[in-house]
């Protein structure tokens, strides 16, 4: 058998019966169909078994467990060389299988086809939106060199069966208990990571007979928000490709619907019922569409919020210091050098306010989802590994039982801050190998600040491995544990630099922009709050309180609090 067409279905008897029957018109005759009835109570299984088809038809039944589990069950029962996953509302054109076969014989590992709206779909704002999306998708993929991760959807997708099994099938956790979404993008990412060839064939057509009740659509949008967060938690390195959450786009929608995002579900029910009824009535037009899209965004954000609460292992703010010296007379470094007495004052003020210092291991475990961080967690870091870390910094930290991460410039161990020389700055000694080993013996962790401290986005691509992997090798050769943390010099990075840091084996990498570190964050672009000489305890407290604010708003808030002269 060349093809096994796997169709999961739930409570859509008439739709799936019609579309399974339509497969009799395929010009490619070497196929079977495996329909998996996912907990339906509407007679779907009996209706499918009553069909007389020119192709082998297997009907499986399972408790309502979600589309991923249903597809996996269908794949396990299939005998074809190639699995074609087809949604139950997809009516295949006669040449559908032939076109998938043509693409696979041409070397494709995974094939996606065009999914236009079926002309018999009920006309309303939902089907209009689906039709517009399908047209835009076809036009986009027809000219794309590579299929984007977010477009690796299972409505119509074929893959070699042995490859599907090697990749581990769909992650059923995404569609547990009948939830919707996420499993296809997760599987698609594994396909891309395996280096498989993905092809879009616009001639492989299945028309979606879209007839989804508006209330069901809104429940799916809630699930979509949830699954997007779970995807980002599982694959934080691809968070940008998975896509951000929808938002309430207008001031009016934020005022009217914003309070419902955090409200218990029953309180938002009238809003959903009202807009769903409006769509069911057949009313169209821009106002109906805008109202539905706003409530759709509300439900998406509700799903995002619920997932974040479920996934949360706490959050941490990361402090970034440089030198702990009084360099008030140095025009270049005075802002980046905090006097020792002021440093101790800052730490004491933070402890008095209830902040708790954690170590890097606690942060990594929280990012992995293996442990929870305590409330008001802080991670202390120092860039450059100045010699002042041995004295006076270590005694100050030991007295308060605080451990830190120190980022050393691997090519300047025991040297000076030569990267500041051209600016006319004071040359300051850096820790040597013995000093770095003393830090580790005292419970601190040494990370990499690259090899030369230059802005890495400007470095030639062929030199990045030495800056990142090479710096880790150099620190390890000094008798230090191989560093698992990196701080980009000047916070400067590019997508290529970030990818090189990931490939070098770092567990985390830090930038310098303010922000909050929580599970699901991009582990190789984690934010830090920079502490400078002008930060009074009050100003530092405000920096932490506003760390997650938008940049312009945060800057205005900080401008209202005077810095230390």
C-alpha positions as CSV (number, residue, x, y, z in Angstrom):
1,X,0.0,0.0,0.0
2,X,1.5,3.3,-1.1
3,X,-0.7,5.7,1.0
4,X,-2.6,5.5,4.3
5,X,-5.0,8.4,4.7
6,X,-5.4,9.1,8.5
7,X,-8.5,11.1,9.5
8,X,-9.3,11.9,13.1
9,X,-12.8,13.0,13.8
10,X,-15.0,14.1,16.8
11,X,-18.7,14.7,16.7
12,X,-18.9,15.5,13.0
13,X,-20.6,12.4,11.5
14,X,-22.1,14.0,8.4
15,X,-19.0,16.0,7.5
16,X,-16.5,13.1,7.9
17,X,-18.8,10.6,6.1
18,X,-19.1,13.0,3.1
19,X,-15.4,13.6,2.9
20,X,-14.4,9.9,3.3
21,X,-16.8,9.0,0.5
22,X,-15.3,11.7,-1.7
23,X,-12.0,9.9,-1.6
24,X,-13.5,7.4,-4.0
25,X,-12.7,9.8,-6.8
26,X,-9.0,9.8,-6.3
27,X,-7.0,9.1,-9.5
28,X,-4.3,7.4,-7.4
29,X,-5.8,4.1,-6.4
30,X,-3.2,2.6,-4.1
31,X,-4.4,3.8,-0.7
32,X,-6.3,2.9,2.4
33,X,-8.2,5.1,4.8
34,X,-7.9,4.9,8.6
35,X,-10.6,6.9,10.4
36,X,-10.2,7.4,14.1
37,X,-13.4,8.3,16.0
38,X,-12.2,10.4,19.0
39,X,-15.0,9.8,21.6
40,X,-17.9,10.8,19.3
41,X,-21.5,10.0,20.5
42,X,-23.3,11.0,17.3
43,X,-23.1,7.7,15.5
44,X,-20.0,8.5,13.5
45,X,-18.4,5.1,13.9
46,X,-21.5,3.2,12.7
47,X,-22.1,5.6,9.8
48,X,-18.5,5.1,8.6
49,X,-18.6,1.3,8.9
50,X,-21.8,1.3,6.8
51,X,-20.0,2.9,3.9
52,X,-19.2,0.9,0.8
53,X,-15.9,2.2,-0.5
54,X,-13.6,1.1,-3.4
55,X,-10.6,1.4,-1.0
56,X,-9.9,-0.4,2.4
57,X,-11.5,1.5,5.2
58,X,-10.6,0.9,8.9
59,X,-12.6,2.6,11.6
60,X,-11.0,2.9,15.1
61,X,-12.7,4.2,18.2
62,X,-11.2,5.7,21.3
63,X,-12.3,7.8,24.3
64,X,-12.1,11.5,23.6
65,X,-8.3,12.1,23.9
66,X,-7.6,14.7,21.3
67,X,-6.4,14.9,17.7
68,X,-2.8,14.0,18.4
69,X,-3.7,10.8,20.1
70,X,-6.1,10.0,17.3
71,X,-3.6,10.6,14.6
72,X,-1.0,8.5,16.4
73,X,-3.5,5.7,16.8
74,X,-4.3,5.9,13.1
75,X,-0.7,5.9,12.1
76,X,0.0,2.8,14.3
77,X,-2.8,0.9,12.5
78,X,-1.7,2.1,9.0
79,X,0.1,-0.1,6.5
80,X,1.0,2.4,3.8
81,X,4.5,3.7,3.0
82,X,3.3,7.3,3.3
83,X,0.9,8.7,5.9
84,X,-1.4,11.5,4.7
85,X,-3.0,13.2,7.6
86,X,-6.3,14.9,6.6
87,X,-8.7,16.8,8.8
88,X,-12.3,15.5,8.8
89,X,-13.6,18.6,7.1
90,X,-11.2,18.4,4.1
91,X,-12.6,17.2,0.8
92,X,-9.7,16.0,-1.4
93,X,-9.6,17.0,-5.1
94,X,-9.3,13.9,-7.4
95,X,-5.5,14.5,-7.8
96,X,-4.7,15.0,-4.2
97,X,-2.9,11.7,-3.6
98,X,-1.3,11.8,-7.0
99,X,0.3,15.2,-6.3
100,X,1.6,14.1,-2.9
101,X,3.0,11.0,-4.6
102,X,4.7,13.2,-7.2
103,X,6.3,15.4,-4.5
104,X,7.6,12.4,-2.5
105,X,9.0,10.7,-5.6
106,X,10.8,14.0,-6.2
107,X,12.6,13.7,-2.9
108,X,10.4,15.4,-0.4
109,X,10.1,14.0,3.2
110,X,7.1,16.0,4.2
111,X,4.5,17.5,1.9
112,X,1.9,20.2,2.5
113,X,-0.9,21.1,0.1
114,X,-3.3,23.9,-0.6
115,X,-6.4,24.1,1.7
116,X,-8.9,26.6,0.1
117,X,-12.3,27.2,1.5
118,X,-15.0,24.8,0.2
119,X,-17.6,26.8,-1.8
120,X,-20.4,25.0,0.1
121,X,-19.2,26.3,3.5
122,X,-21.7,28.5,5.3
123,X,-21.1,32.1,4.6
124,X,-20.3,34.2,7.7
125,X,-17.5,36.2,9.2
126,X,-15.7,33.0,10.3
127,X,-15.6,31.3,6.9
128,X,-14.7,34.5,5.2
129,X,-11.7,34.8,7.5
130,X,-10.7,31.2,6.9
131,X,-10.9,31.7,3.2
132,X,-8.8,34.8,3.3
133,X,-6.2,33.0,5.4
134,X,-6.1,30.1,3.0
135,X,-5.5,32.3,0.0
136,X,-2.8,34.3,1.8
137,X,-1.1,31.0,2.9
138,X,-1.1,29.6,-0.6
139,X,0.4,32.8,-2.1
140,X,3.0,33.0,0.7
141,X,4.1,29.4,0.5
142,X,4.1,29.4,-3.3
143,X,7.1,31.8,-3.4
144,X,8.8,30.9,-0.1
145,X,12.2,29.1,-0.2
146,X,11.4,27.4,3.0
147,X,8.1,26.6,4.7
148,X,7.9,28.6,8.0
149,X,7.5,26.6,11.2
150,X,4.1,28.2,11.9
151,X,2.8,26.8,8.6
152,X,3.6,23.1,9.3
153,X,-0.1,22.3,10.0
154,X,-1.8,18.9,9.8
155,X,-4.9,19.8,8.0
156,X,-3.3,18.2,4.9
157,X,0.2,16.8,5.5
158,X,2.0,13.7,4.3
159,X,5.1,12.1,5.6
160,X,6.9,8.8,5.1
161,X,5.7,6.4,7.8
162,X,9.1,5.2,8.9
163,X,10.2,8.9,9.3
164,X,7.1,9.6,11.3
165,X,7.9,6.7,13.6
166,X,11.6,7.8,14.0
167,X,10.6,11.3,14.9
168,X,8.4,10.0,17.7
169,X,4.9,10.8,16.4
170,X,2.8,13.7,17.7
171,X,3.1,14.9,21.3
172,X,-0.3,14.0,22.7
173,X,0.2,16.3,25.7
174,X,-0.8,19.3,23.5
175,X,-4.3,18.0,22.8
176,X,-4.9,16.2,26.1
177,X,-8.5,15.9,27.1
178,X,-9.6,16.9,23.6
179,X,-7.9,20.3,23.6
180,X,-6.9,21.9,20.3
181,X,-3.7,22.9,18.7
182,X,0.1,22.9,19.1
183,X,0.9,19.3,18.3
184,X,1.4,20.0,14.6
185,X,3.9,22.9,15.1
186,X,5.8,20.8,17.7
187,X,6.0,17.9,15.3
188,X,7.0,20.2,12.4
189,X,9.9,21.6,14.4
190,X,11.2,18.1,15.0
191,X,11.0,17.6,11.2
192,X,13.0,20.7,10.6
193,X,15.6,19.9,13.3
194,X,16.1,16.4,11.7
195,X,17.1,18.2,8.4
196,X,14.1,16.8,6.5
197,X,13.1,18.3,3.1
198,X,9.7,20.0,3.4
199,X,7.8,20.9,0.2
200,X,4.6,22.9,-0.4
201,X,2.7,21.5,-3.5
202,X,0.0,24.0,-4.5
203,X,-1.5,21.4,-6.8
204,X,-2.3,19.1,-3.9
205,X,-5.7,20.5,-3.0
206,X,-8.2,19.6,-0.3
207,X,-11.1,22.0,0.2
208,X,-12.1,22.8,3.8
209,X,-15.8,22.6,4.4
210,X,-15.6,25.1,7.3
211,X,-18.7,24.8,9.5
212,X,-17.6,25.5,13.0
213,X,-19.9,26.9,15.6
214,X,-18.6,30.4,16.8
215,X,-18.6,29.2,20.4
216,X,-16.5,26.2,19.5
217,X,-14.2,28.5,17.5
218,X,-13.7,30.7,20.6
219,X,-12.9,27.6,22.7
220,X,-10.3,26.7,20.2
221,X,-8.8,30.1,20.4
222,X,-8.4,29.7,24.1
223,X,-6.6,26.4,23.4
224,X,-4.5,28.2,20.8
225,X,-3.3,30.7,23.4
226,X,-2.5,27.9,25.8
227,X,-0.7,25.7,23.3
228,X,1.4,28.6,22.0
229,X,2.8,29.1,25.5
230,X,3.4,25.4,25.9
231,X,5.3,25.4,22.6
232,X,7.5,28.3,23.7
233,X,8.2,26.5,27.0
234,X,9.2,23.3,25.2
235,X,11.1,25.1,22.4
236,X,12.2,28.5,23.8
237,X,14.9,28.8,21.2
238,X,12.2,29.1,18.5
239,X,9.8,31.4,20.4
240,X,10.0,34.0,17.7
241,X,9.0,31.6,15.0
242,X,6.1,30.1,17.1
243,X,4.6,33.6,17.2
244,X,3.5,36.0,19.9
245,X,0.1,36.1,21.4
246,X,-2.8,38.1,19.9
247,X,-3.6,41.4,21.5
248,X,-6.6,43.6,22.1
249,X,-5.8,46.0,19.3
250,X,-7.9,49.1,20.1
251,X,-8.3,51.2,23.2
252,X,-12.0,50.5,23.2
253,X,-11.4,46.7,23.2
254,X,-8.9,47.0,25.9
255,X,-11.3,49.0,28.1
256,X,-14.3,46.7,27.5
257,X,-12.6,43.3,27.3
258,X,-9.3,43.7,29.1
259,X,-10.9,43.0,32.6
260,X,-12.3,39.7,31.3
261,X,-8.9,38.3,30.5
262,X,-8.1,37.7,34.1
263,X,-11.7,37.1,35.2
264,X,-13.1,33.6,36.0
265,X,-14.5,31.9,33.0
266,X,-18.2,32.2,34.0
267,X,-17.9,36.0,34.2
268,X,-16.7,36.2,30.6
269,X,-19.4,33.7,29.3
270,X,-22.0,36.4,28.4
271,X,-19.4,38.1,26.2
272,X,-18.7,34.9,24.3
273,X,-22.4,34.0,24.0
274,X,-23.3,37.4,22.8
275,X,-20.7,37.6,20.0
276,X,-21.2,33.9,19.0
277,X,-25.0,34.6,18.7
278,X,-24.2,37.6,16.5
279,X,-22.2,35.5,14.1
280,X,-24.7,32.7,14.1
281,X,-27.4,35.1,13.1
282,X,-25.6,35.6,9.8
283,X,-24.9,39.2,10.3
284,X,-21.8,40.2,8.5
285,X,-19.9,43.5,7.9
286,X,-16.9,45.2,9.4
287,X,-18.5,45.8,12.8
288,X,-19.5,42.1,13.4
289,X,-16.1,41.0,12.2
290,X,-14.3,43.5,14.5
291,X,-16.4,42.5,17.5
292,X,-15.7,38.8,16.9
293,X,-12.0,39.3,16.4
294,X,-11.8,41.3,19.6
295,X,-13.5,38.5,21.6
296,X,-11.3,36.0,19.9
297,X,-8.2,38.0,21.1
298,X,-9.7,38.0,24.6
299,X,-10.1,34.2,24.6
300,X,-6.5,33.8,23.2
301,X,-5.1,36.0,26.0
302,X,-7.2,34.0,28.6
303,X,-5.5,30.8,27.3
304,X,-2.1,32.5,27.4
305,X,-2.7,33.6,31.0
306,X,-3.9,30.1,32.1
307,X,-0.9,28.4,30.5
308,X,1.6,30.8,32.1
309,X,0.1,30.2,35.5
310,X,0.2,26.4,34.9
311,X,3.7,26.4,33.5
312,X,5.1,29.0,35.9
313,X,8.1,28.0,38.0
314,X,8.5,31.5,39.2
315,X,10.5,34.3,37.8
316,X,13.8,36.0,38.5
317,X,15.4,39.3,37.9
318,X,19.1,39.3,37.0
319,X,21.4,42.1,38.2
320,X,24.4,43.0,36.1
321,X,27.3,44.7,37.8
322,X,30.8,45.6,36.5
323,X,33.6,47.0,38.7
324,X,33.1,47.5,42.5
325,X,35.4,50.4,42.9
326,X,35.2,54.2,43.3
327,X,36.0,55.5,39.8
328,X,34.3,58.9,40.1
329,X,37.2,60.6,38.5
330,X,37.1,58.4,35.4
331,X,34.8,59.9,32.8
332,X,34.5,56.6,30.9
333,X,34.1,54.1,33.7
334,X,32.5,56.1,36.6
335,X,29.0,55.0,35.7
336,X,30.0,51.3,35.5
337,X,31.9,51.2,38.8
338,X,29.8,51.0,42.0
339,X,31.8,52.0,45.2
340,X,32.1,49.2,47.7
341,X,30.0,50.9,50.5
342,X,27.3,51.7,48.0
343,X,27.3,48.1,46.7
344,X,26.8,46.8,50.3
345,X,24.1,49.4,50.8
346,X,22.2,48.2,47.7
347,X,22.4,44.5,48.7
348,X,21.1,45.3,52.2
349,X,18.2,47.4,50.8
350,X,17.2,44.6,48.5
351,X,17.3,42.0,51.3
352,X,15.3,44.3,53.6
353,X,12.6,44.6,50.8
354,X,12.2,40.8,50.8
355,X,14.3,39.9,47.7
356,X,16.0,36.5,47.8
357,X,19.2,35.8,46.0
358,X,19.4,32.4,44.1
359,X,22.2,30.7,42.3
360,X,22.5,29.9,38.6
361,X,21.5,26.3,39.2
362,X,18.1,27.3,40.6
363,X,17.5,29.5,37.5
364,X,18.4,26.8,35.0
365,X,16.2,24.2,36.8
366,X,13.3,26.7,36.7
367,X,13.8,27.3,33.0
368,X,13.8,23.5,32.5
369,X,10.6,23.3,34.5
370,X,12.2,21.0,37.1
371,X,11.9,23.4,40.1
372,X,10.2,26.5,41.3
373,X,11.9,29.8,42.2
374,X,10.9,31.5,45.4
375,X,9.0,34.8,45.1
376,X,11.1,37.9,44.5
377,X,14.2,36.0,43.3
378,X,17.4,37.7,42.2
379,X,20.5,36.4,40.4
380,X,23.6,38.4,40.9
381,X,26.1,38.7,38.0
382,X,29.4,40.5,37.4
383,X,30.8,41.2,33.9
384,X,34.5,41.3,33.1
385,X,35.9,39.6,36.3
386,X,37.8,42.5,37.7
387,X,40.3,41.8,40.5
388,X,38.2,43.7,43.0
389,X,35.9,40.6,43.2
390,X,38.3,39.0,45.6
391,X,38.4,42.0,47.9
392,X,36.2,43.7,48.7
393,X,33.3,41.9,46.9
394,X,33.8,38.3,48.2
395,X,33.7,39.2,51.9
396,X,30.5,41.3,51.3
397,X,28.8,38.4,49.6
398,X,30.0,35.8,52.1
399,X,28.6,37.9,55.0
400,X,25.2,37.9,53.3
401,X,25.4,34.3,52.0
402,X,25.0,35.4,48.4
403,X,26.6,33.6,45.4
404,X,27.1,35.2,42.0
405,X,28.0,34.4,38.4
406,X,31.2,36.1,37.2
407,X,31.7,36.4,33.4
408,X,35.4,36.3,32.5
409,X,36.9,37.5,29.3
410,X,38.8,34.3,28.4
411,X,41.4,36.0,26.2
412,X,42.3,38.5,29.0
413,X,42.6,36.3,32.1
414,X,45.1,38.1,34.4
415,X,45.2,41.0,32.0
416,X,43.4,44.4,31.9
417,X,40.3,45.9,30.4
418,X,42.1,46.6,27.1
419,X,38.8,47.1,25.3
420,X,38.4,50.4,27.1
421,X,41.9,51.7,26.4
422,X,41.0,53.5,23.1
423,X,38.4,55.5,25.1
424,X,41.0,56.7,27.5
425,X,39.7,54.7,30.5
426,X,41.7,53.7,33.5
427,X,43.3,50.2,33.1
428,X,42.0,47.9,35.8
429,X,43.4,44.5,36.6
430,X,41.4,41.4,35.9
431,X,41.4,38.2,37.8
432,X,44.0,35.5,36.9
433,X,43.4,31.8,36.9
434,X,44.1,31.5,40.6
435,X,41.6,34.2,41.4
436,X,38.9,32.6,39.3
437,X,39.5,29.3,41.0
438,X,39.1,31.0,44.4
439,X,35.7,32.3,43.3
440,X,34.6,28.8,42.4
441,X,36.0,27.4,45.7
442,X,33.8,30.0,47.5
443,X,30.7,28.8,45.7
444,X,30.5,31.3,42.9
445,X,30.2,30.3,39.2
446,X,32.4,31.5,36.4
447,X,30.9,32.0,33.0
448,X,32.2,33.3,29.7
449,X,32.3,36.9,28.5
450,X,33.6,35.6,25.1
451,X,37.2,35.7,24.1
452,X,38.0,39.3,23.3
453,X,35.1,41.4,24.6
454,X,34.3,42.8,21.2
455,X,30.8,43.4,19.9
456,X,30.0,39.9,18.5
457,X,27.5,41.0,15.9
458,X,30.3,42.7,14.0
459,X,32.7,39.8,14.2
460,X,33.3,37.7,11.1
461,X,31.2,34.5,11.1
462,X,34.2,32.3,11.0
463,X,35.6,33.8,14.2
464,X,32.4,33.3,16.3
465,X,33.2,29.7,17.3
466,X,36.5,30.8,18.9
467,X,34.7,33.7,20.7
468,X,32.1,31.4,22.1
469,X,33.1,27.7,22.1
470,X,36.8,28.7,22.2
471,X,36.3,30.9,25.3
472,X,34.6,28.0,27.1
473,X,37.6,25.8,26.2
474,X,40.0,28.4,27.5
475,X,38.3,28.7,30.9
476,X,38.1,24.9,31.2
477,X,41.8,24.6,30.5
478,X,42.4,26.9,33.5
479,X,41.1,24.3,35.8
480,X,37.6,25.8,36.0
481,X,34.3,23.9,35.4
482,X,33.2,24.3,31.8
483,X,31.0,27.4,31.8
484,X,27.3,26.9,31.2
485,X,26.5,30.6,31.1
486,X,27.5,33.3,28.7
487,X,27.2,37.1,28.8
488,X,27.4,38.8,25.4
489,X,30.0,41.6,25.6
490,X,28.1,45.0,25.6
491,X,24.9,42.9,25.3
492,X,25.5,42.9,21.6
493,X,24.3,39.9,19.6
494,X,22.6,38.9,16.3
495,X,20.6,35.8,15.3
496,X,23.8,34.2,14.1
497,X,25.6,35.0,17.4
498,X,22.7,33.6,19.4
499,X,22.6,30.4,17.3
500,X,26.4,30.0,17.7
501,X,26.0,30.4,21.5
502,X,23.4,27.6,21.5
503,X,25.6,25.4,19.4
504,X,28.5,26.0,21.7
505,X,26.6,24.3,24.5
506,X,25.8,27.1,26.8
507,X,22.7,26.4,29.0
508,X,21.9,30.1,29.1
509,X,23.2,33.4,27.7
510,X,22.5,36.9,29.0
511,X,22.0,40.2,27.2
512,X,21.9,43.6,29.0
513,X,18.4,44.8,28.3
514,X,16.0,45.0,31.3
515,X,13.4,42.3,31.6
516,X,12.1,39.4,33.6
517,X,13.4,35.8,33.3
518,X,10.7,33.2,33.4
519,X,10.1,29.8,31.9
520,X,9.5,30.0,28.2
521,X,12.0,32.9,27.8
522,X,14.6,32.7,25.0
523,X,17.4,31.0,27.0
524,X,20.1,32.5,24.8
525,X,18.9,36.1,25.1
526,X,17.9,36.4,28.8
527,X,17.5,40.0,30.1
528,X,19.4,41.6,32.9
529,X,18.9,44.8,35.0
530,X,22.2,46.8,34.8
531,X,23.2,48.5,38.0
532,X,25.3,51.7,37.8
533,X,26.9,54.1,40.2
534,X,24.0,56.5,40.2
535,X,21.5,53.9,41.5
536,X,20.4,54.8,45.0
537,X,18.5,52.0,46.8
538,X,15.2,53.7,45.9
539,X,16.2,54.0,42.2
540,X,17.4,50.4,42.1
541,X,14.1,49.3,43.6
542,X,12.2,51.2,40.9
543,X,14.5,49.5,38.2
544,X,13.4,46.1,39.5
545,X,9.7,47.1,39.8
546,X,9.7,48.3,36.2
547,X,12.0,45.7,34.6
548,X,9.1,44.2,32.6
549,X,7.7,47.5,31.4
550,X,7.9,48.8,27.8
551,X,11.1,50.7,27.3
552,X,9.7,54.3,26.9
553,X,7.4,54.0,29.9
554,X,10.2,52.5,32.0
555,X,12.6,55.3,31.1
556,X,10.0,58.0,32.0
557,X,9.4,56.3,35.4
558,X,13.2,56.2,36.1
559,X,13.6,59.8,35.0
560,X,11.3,60.9,37.8
561,X,13.7,59.5,40.5
562,X,17.0,61.3,40.8
563,X,20.2,59.3,40.4
564,X,23.1,59.6,42.8
565,X,25.4,62.4,41.7
